[in-house]
Amino acid sequence: MRHKLTALLLCSALLLLPKPTHADTLHGCVSSAPNSVILLNEGDQQAYDLVGDTAAVKVGERVKVSGKKKKDTSGKRYFLVEKVSKNYGACKVSPVTP
């Protein structure tokens, strides 16, 4: 009986623990805009202002970043960078067709 009670309490405690949050990831080319750094995400083709730990993010580079997708009160997308997961090097430039 005592073991069943202990197991029940343990299971209940595990259910009450906060669930770990999974980081979002974006990957794409980084460009600059007035007062911000922007990443065009290859996944959803959306542009995100990058904020947070952006020291390793370089304009003109293709990167993969981990963090959280957010929207401000006006609906503008931004991404809270927790870390740069991978740097793929320079962005490929698309040829201009006349």
N, C-alpha and C positions, 0 to 999 in steps of 0.2 A: 504494500500500500504506500509506503514511504517513497519508494522508487517511482511509482506512478505520479505522485504529487510533485516530486522533484522534476520529472520529465515534463509534466504539464506546465510548471512554472518556467522552466527553461524555454519551452516552445513559445509561451506567451511573451517572454522577454525578447526573444528573437523577432517576433512579429512587431514589437513596438520600437525596435531600433530604426533609426532613419535609414532610408534606402540610399545607397551610394548613387551619386549623379554621374552620368556618363558625359564626357566632354564631346562637344561637336567638333567636326573637322571641316576645314575648307581647304581647297587647293586651287591655285590659279596664279595669274600674273599680278604683280603689285605696281600701281601707278600712283602719281601724286596729284593732288587737287589743292586748291587754296586751303591752307590750315589743316590738311588731313592727308592720310595715306589710305589708299583704296585697294581692295583686292576684288578682282572679277572672278567669282567662283565658277569653276568649270562644271560643277555638278548641277546647279540650278540657274546658271547664267545671270545671277544677281550680283550687284556691286555692294560691297560692305565697307564702311569706314572701319579701319582697324584702330583699336584702342587697347590700352593695357601694356603688356610686355612686348613692345614692338622694336626694341633695340636691335634685334638680329634681323629685322625685316628690311630689305633693301629695295628701293624702287628699281624696276626693270628686271627683277628676279621672279622666277616661278617657285612658289613655296607651298608647303602644307603646314597649316597652323591648327593647333588644338585650343579649344576654349568654349565660349558660349555665344550663340546667336542671340541678338537682342534687337528690339525696336524702341525708338524714343517715342515721346508722346505724339509727334507728328507722323509717325509711321516709317521714319527713315531707318533703314537697317544699319546696324553696326555689329562688330564682332569683338568680344572681349578676349584678347589673345592671352593665353596662359603660357604657351611655349610654341616655338617653331619646331615642328616635328621633322621636317626635311626641307632642304634647299636643293632644287633641281637645276639651278644655274639660270642663265639669261633666258628671258622670254623669247619665243620665236616671233619674228616680225612677219606679219602677213603681207604678201606683195600687193601693191596698189594696182588695180586694173583701171585703165582709162575709160 
